[in-house]
């Protein structure tokens, strides 16, 4: 028989999407990438744009 070398109980995973907080991860990544490059928010309403310095 083999003996237990490592045992883990109550392990979980948590994702923190920060201030963007959309419904899909792909949308959050696209918004983050646009913000990083100083471009308009791809999910914003027509005519509105965020500042690249805004956090």
Gaussian input, Z-matrix of N, CA and C with variables (Angstrom, degrees):
# hf/3-21g

backbone

0 1
 N
 C     1     B1
 C     2     B2     1     A1
 N     3     B3     2     A2     1     D1
 C     4     B4     3     A3     2     D2
 C     5     B5     4     A4     3     D3
 N     6     B6     5     A5     4     D4
 C     7     B7     6     A6     5     D5
 C     8     B8     7     A7     6     D6
 N     9     B9     8     A8     7     D7
 C    10    B10     9     A9     8     D8
 C    11    B11    10    A10     9     D9
 N    12    B12    11    A11    10    D10
 C    13    B13    12    A12    11    D11
 C    14    B14    13    A13    12    D12
 N    15    B15    14    A14    13    D13
 C    16    B16    15    A15    14    D14
 C    17    B17    16    A16    15    D15
 N    18    B18    17    A17    16    D16
 C    19    B19    18    A18    17    D17
 C    20    B20    19    A19    18    D18
 N    21    B21    20    A20    19    D19
 C    22    B22    21    A21    20    D20
 C    23    B23    22    A22    21    D21
 N    24    B24    23    A23    22    D22
 C    25    B25    24    A24    23    D23
 C    26    B26    25    A25    24    D24
 N    27    B27    26    A26    25    D25
 C    28    B28    27    A27    26    D26
 C    29    B29    28    A28    27    D27
 N    30    B30    29    A29    28    D28
 C    31    B31    30    A30    29    D29
 C    32    B32    31    A31    30    D30
 N    33    B33    32    A32    31    D31
 C    34    B34    33    A33    32    D32
 C    35    B35    34    A34    33    D33
 N    36    B36    35    A35    34    D34
 C    37    B37    36    A36    35    D35
 C    38    B38    37    A37    36    D36
 N    39    B39    38    A38    37    D37
 C    40    B40    39    A39    38    D38
 C    41    B41    40    A40    39    D39
 N    42    B42    41    A41    40    D40
 C    43    B43    42    A42    41    D41
 C    44    B44    43    A43    42    D42
 N    45    B45    44    A44    43    D43
 C    46    B46    45    A45    44    D44
 C    47    B47    46    A46    45    D45
 N    48    B48    47    A47    46    D46
 C    49    B49    48    A48    47    D47
 C    50    B50    49    A49    48    D48
 N    51    B51    50    A50    49    D49
 C    52    B52    51    A51    50    D50
 C    53    B53    52    A52    51    D51
 N    54    B54    53    A53    52    D52
 C    55    B55    54    A54    53    D53
 C    56    B56    55    A55    54    D54
 N    57    B57    56    A56    55    D55
 C    58    B58    57    A57    56    D56
 C    59    B59    58    A58    57    D57
 N    60    B60    59    A59    58    D58
 C    61    B61    60    A60    59    D59
 C    62    B62    61    A61    60    D60
 N    63    B63    62    A62    61    D61
 C    64    B64    63    A63    62    D62
 C    65    B65    64    A64    63    D63
 N    66    B66    65    A65    64    D64
 C    67    B67    66    A66    65    D65
 C    68    B68    67    A67    66    D66
 N    69    B69    68    A68    67    D67
 C    70    B70    69    A69    68    D68
 C    71    B71    70    A70    69    D69
 N    72    B72    71    A71    70    D70
 C    73    B73    72    A72    71    D71
 C    74    B74    73    A73    72    D72
 N    75    B75    74    A74    73    D73
 C    76    B76    75    A75    74    D74
 C    77    B77    76    A76    75    D75
 N    78    B78    77    A77    76    D76
 C    79    B79    78    A78    77    D77
 C    80    B80    79    A79    78    D78
 N    81    B81    80    A80    79    D79
 C    82    B82    81    A81    80    D80
 C    83    B83    82    A82    81    D81
 N    84    B84    83    A83    82    D82
 C    85    B85    84    A84    83    D83
 C    86    B86    85    A85    84    D84
 N    87    B87    86    A86    85    D85
 C    88    B88    87    A87    86    D86
 C    89    B89    88    A88    87    D87
 N    90    B90    89    A89    88    D88
 C    91    B91    90    A90    89    D89
 C    92    B92    91    A91    90    D90
 N    93    B93    92    A92    91    D91
 C    94    B94    93    A93    92    D92
 C    95    B95    94    A94    93    D93
 N    96    B96    95    A95    94    D94
 C    97    B97    96    A96    95    D95
 C    98    B98    97    A97    96    D96
 N    99    B99    98    A98    97    D97
 C   100   B100    99    A99    98    D98
 C   101   B101   100   A100    99    D99
 N   102   B102   101   A101   100   D100
 C   103   B103   102   A102   101   D101
 C   104   B104   103   A103   102   D102
 N   105   B105   104   A104   103   D103
 C   106   B106   105   A105   104   D104
 C   107   B107   106   A106   105   D105
 N   108   B108   107   A107   106   D106
 C   109   B109   108   A108   107   D107
 C   110   B110   109   A109   108   D108
 N   111   B111   110   A110   109   D109
 C   112   B112   111   A111   110   D110
 C   113   B113   112   A112   111   D111
 N   114   B114   113   A113   112   D112
 C   115   B115   114   A114   113   D113
 C   116   B116   115   A115   114   D114
 N   117   B117   116   A116   115   D115
 C   118   B118   117   A117   116   D116
 C   119   B119   118   A118   117   D117
 N   120   B120   119   A119   118   D118
 C   121   B121   120   A120   119   D119
 C   122   B122   121   A121   120   D120
 N   123   B123   122   A122   121   D121
 C   124   B124   123   A123   122   D122
 C   125   B125   124   A124   123   D123
 N   126   B126   125   A125   124   D124
 C   127   B127   126   A126   125   D125
 C   128   B128   127   A127   126   D126
 N   129   B129   128   A128   127   D127
 C   130   B130   129   A129   128   D128
 C   131   B131   130   A130   129   D129
 N   132   B132   131   A131   130   D130
 C   133   B133   132   A132   131   D131
 C   134   B134   133   A133   132   D132
 N   135   B135   134   A134   133   D133
 C   136   B136   135   A135   134   D134
 C   137   B137   136   A136   135   D135
 N   138   B138   137   A137   136   D136
 C   139   B139   138   A138   137   D137
 C   140   B140   139   A139   138   D138
 N   141   B141   140   A140   139   D139
 C   142   B142   141   A141   140   D140
 C   143   B143   142   A142   141   D141
 N   144   B144   143   A143   142   D142
 C   145   B145   144   A144   143   D143
 C   146   B146   145   A145   144   D144
 N   147   B147   146   A146   145   D145
 C   148   B148   147   A147   146   D146
 C   149   B149   148   A148   147   D147
 N   150   B150   149   A149   148   D148
 C   151   B151   150   A150   149   D149
 C   152   B152   151   A151   150   D150
 N   153   B153   152   A152   151   D151
 C   154   B154   153   A153   152   D152
 C   155   B155   154   A154   153   D153
 N   156   B156   155   A155   154   D154
 C   157   B157   156   A156   155   D155
 C   158   B158   157   A157   156   D156
 N   159   B159   158   A158   157   D157
 C   160   B160   159   A159   158   D158
 C   161   B161   160   A160   159   D159
 N   162   B162   161   A161   160   D160
 C   163   B163   162   A162   161   D161
 C   164   B164   163   A163   162   D162

   B1=1.4598
   B2=1.5213
   B3=1.3161
   B4=1.4730
   B5=1.5286
   B6=1.2946
   B7=1.4620
   B8=1.5212
   B9=1.3234
   B10=1.4571
   B11=1.5241
   B12=1.3318
   B13=1.4565
   B14=1.5319
   B15=1.3299
   B16=1.4642
   B17=1.5183
   B18=1.3209
   B19=1.4608
   B20=1.5208
   B21=1.3276
   B22=1.4638
   B23=1.5146
   B24=1.3320
   B25=1.4614
   B26=1.5245
   B27=1.3029
   B28=1.4784
   B29=1.5267
   B30=1.2951
   B31=1.4564
   B32=1.5194
   B33=1.3211
   B34=1.4587
   B35=1.5174
   B36=1.3149
   B37=1.4571
   B38=1.5211
   B39=1.3243
   B40=1.4560
   B41=1.5201
   B42=1.3375
   B43=1.4514
   B44=1.5194
   B45=1.3206
   B46=1.4542
   B47=1.5089
   B48=1.3251
   B49=1.4439
   B50=1.5208
   B51=1.3034
   B52=1.4516
   B53=1.5069
   B54=1.3070
   B55=1.4515
   B56=1.5166
   B57=1.3114
   B58=1.4610
   B59=1.5253
   B60=1.3065
   B61=1.4542
   B62=1.5147
   B63=1.3177
   B64=1.4547
   B65=1.5193
   B66=1.3017
   B67=1.4598
   B68=1.5217
   B69=1.3350
   B70=1.4601
   B71=1.5247
   B72=1.3100
   B73=1.4575
   B74=1.5243
   B75=1.3153
   B76=1.4651
   B77=1.5293
   B78=1.3296
   B79=1.4634
   B80=1.5251
   B81=1.3240
   B82=1.4644
   B83=1.5182
   B84=1.3193
   B85=1.4672
   B86=1.5207
   B87=1.3284
   B88=1.4596
   B89=1.5258
   B90=1.3260
   B91=1.4632
   B92=1.5262
   B93=1.3391
   B94=1.4589
   B95=1.5296
   B96=1.3226
   B97=1.4622
   B98=1.5301
   B99=1.3215
   B100=1.4616
   B101=1.5262
   B102=1.3216
   B103=1.4669
   B104=1.5201
   B105=1.3149
   B106=1.4545
   B107=1.5354
   B108=1.3282
   B109=1.4657
   B110=1.5232
   B111=1.3337
   B112=1.4594
   B113=1.5102
   B114=1.3158
   B115=1.4619
   B116=1.5250
   B117=1.3159
   B118=1.4564
   B119=1.5239
   B120=1.3068
   B121=1.4534
   B122=1.5269
   B123=1.3383
   B124=1.4699
   B125=1.5309
   B126=1.3212
   B127=1.4638
   B128=1.5267
   B129=1.3513
   B130=1.4570
   B131=1.5234
   B132=1.3149
   B133=1.4585
   B134=1.5226
   B135=1.2971
   B136=1.4593
   B137=1.5220
   B138=1.3151
   B139=1.4513
   B140=1.5126
   B141=1.3218
   B142=1.4653
   B143=1.5205
   B144=1.3203
   B145=1.4647
   B146=1.5234
   B147=1.3076
   B148=1.4672
   B149=1.5179
   B150=1.2905
   B151=1.4502
   B152=1.5133
   B153=1.3169
   B154=1.4562
   B155=1.5241
   B156=1.3247
   B157=1.4624
   B158=1.5189
   B159=1.3088
   B160=1.4533
   B161=1.5165
   B162=1.3475
   B163=1.4621
   B164=1.4922
   A1=110.79
   A2=116.12
   A3=120.65
   A4=109.55
   A5=116.07
   A6=119.06
   A7=109.56
   A8=115.82
   A9=121.98
   A10=109.19
   A11=116.20
   A12=121.17
   A13=110.42
   A14=116.63
   A15=121.97
   A16=108.08
   A17=115.99
   A18=121.24
   A19=108.10
   A20=116.43
   A21=121.91
   A22=108.27
   A23=115.69
   A24=121.74
   A25=109.11
   A26=115.68
   A27=122.60
   A28=112.22
   A29=118.39
   A30=123.18
   A31=108.86
   A32=116.72
   A33=120.49
   A34=109.51
   A35=115.52
   A36=122.06
   A37=107.51
   A38=116.60
   A39=120.64
   A40=108.58
   A41=116.11
   A42=121.42
   A43=108.57
   A44=115.60
   A45=120.65
   A46=107.45
   A47=116.71
   A48=120.96
   A49=112.26
   A50=116.80
   A51=120.44
   A52=113.06
   A53=116.09
   A54=121.71
   A55=113.36
   A56=118.04
   A57=119.62
   A58=109.89
   A59=117.58
   A60=123.42
   A61=117.12
   A62=118.36
   A63=120.64
   A64=111.59
   A65=116.10
   A66=120.40
   A67=112.38
   A68=116.82
   A69=120.19
   A70=109.75
   A71=116.08
   A72=121.46
   A73=111.59
   A74=117.46
   A75=120.86
   A76=110.35
   A77=118.52
   A78=121.24
   A79=110.60
   A80=116.87
   A81=120.80
   A82=111.36
   A83=116.98
   A84=121.03
   A85=109.95
   A86=118.65
   A87=121.86
   A88=111.25
   A89=117.21
   A90=121.10
   A91=110.30
   A92=117.02
   A93=121.16
   A94=110.12
   A95=117.35
   A96=121.86
   A97=110.39
   A98=117.78
   A99=120.94
   A100=110.13
   A101=117.00
   A102=121.30
   A103=110.50
   A104=117.11
   A105=122.29
   A106=111.31
   A107=116.27
   A108=121.41
   A109=113.05
   A110=117.53
   A111=120.97
   A112=113.29
   A113=117.29
   A114=121.89
   A115=110.35
   A116=114.73
   A117=121.11
   A118=110.98
   A119=115.43
   A120=121.84
   A121=108.56
   A122=118.34
   A123=120.20
   A124=113.57
   A125=117.85
   A126=121.21
   A127=112.29
   A128=117.81
   A129=120.37
   A130=110.34
   A131=114.49
   A132=119.95
   A133=108.89
   A134=116.27
   A135=122.75
   A136=110.63
   A137=116.19
   A138=121.23
   A139=115.27
   A140=118.92
   A141=119.24
   A142=109.23
   A143=115.53
   A144=120.56
   A145=108.21
   A146=116.53
   A147=119.71
   A148=110.07
   A149=116.04
   A150=121.85
   A151=109.12
   A152=117.97
   A153=121.54
   A154=111.25
   A155=117.85
   A156=121.95
   A157=113.09
   A158=117.14
   A159=121.19
   A160=110.65
   A161=117.71
   A162=121.07
   A163=111.26
   D1=148.94
   D2=176.66
   D3=-94.53
   D4=147.00
   D5=178.86
   D6=-98.71
   D7=153.28
   D8=-179.09
   D9=-74.10
   D10=125.12
   D11=-179.71
   D12=-97.71
   D13=-43.08
   D14=178.68
   D15=-130.53
   D16=131.90
   D17=177.31
   D18=-129.57
   D19=132.93
   D20=-178.78
   D21=-125.72
   D22=130.27
   D23=176.82
   D24=-121.39
   D25=148.07
   D26=174.78
   D27=55.56
   D28=46.64
   D29=177.43
   D30=-88.93
   D31=135.99
   D32=177.97
   D33=-140.34
   D34=173.29
   D35=-179.99
   D36=-131.57
   D37=140.05
   D38=-179.97
   D39=-133.24
   D40=136.16
   D41=177.79
   D42=-110.18
   D43=130.35
   D44=176.52
   D45=-115.54
   D46=115.93
   D47=-177.04
   D48=-94.13
   D49=0.80
   D50=175.81
   D51=76.17
   D52=-143.25
   D53=-172.22
   D54=-84.11
   D55=-9.27
   D56=-177.18
   D57=-78.25
   D58=-58.82
   D59=171.08
   D60=57.92
   D61=47.32
   D62=176.26
   D63=-79.97
   D64=-175.40
   D65=-178.48
   D66=-85.41
   D67=-24.57
   D68=-179.46
   D69=-124.14
   D70=142.67
   D71=179.83
   D72=-60.59
   D73=-39.34
   D74=-179.01
   D75=-61.77
   D76=-37.17
   D77=177.81
   D78=-66.73
   D79=-42.12
   D80=178.38
   D81=-62.88
   D82=-41.75
   D83=179.61
   D84=-65.62
   D85=-42.79
   D86=179.03
   D87=-63.58
   D88=-40.95
   D89=178.87
   D90=-66.92
   D91=-42.51
   D92=179.43
   D93=-62.95
   D94=-43.06
   D95=-178.29
   D96=-65.58
   D97=-41.42
   D98=177.97
   D99=-64.45
   D100=-42.10
   D101=179.35
   D102=-63.63
   D103=-41.00
   D104=-179.98
   D105=-61.65
   D106=-36.97
   D107=-179.69
   D108=-87.21
   D109=-1.65
   D110=179.52
   D111=76.45
   D112=24.08
   D113=-179.73
   D114=-99.59
   D115=170.09
   D116=179.31
   D117=-64.41
   D118=149.32
   D119=176.19
   D120=-66.12
   D121=119.19
   D122=-177.33
   D123=-67.60
   D124=-15.39
   D125=-179.69
   D126=-105.30
   D127=6.31
   D128=-178.33
   D129=-78.59
   D130=163.24
   D131=177.00
   D132=-73.06
   D133=155.66
   D134=-178.40
   D135=-54.25
   D136=128.45
   D137=176.53
   D138=92.78
   D139=-13.76
   D140=178.51
   D141=-101.55
   D142=147.25
   D143=-179.00
   D144=-147.36
   D145=141.65
   D146=177.56
   D147=-91.99
   D148=160.57
   D149=177.62
   D150=-85.56
   D151=145.83
   D152=178.69
   D153=-66.99
   D154=-22.52
   D155=179.72
   D156=-87.22
   D157=-9.93
   D158=-178.94
   D159=-71.72
   D160=138.25
   D161=-179.80
   D162=-113.93

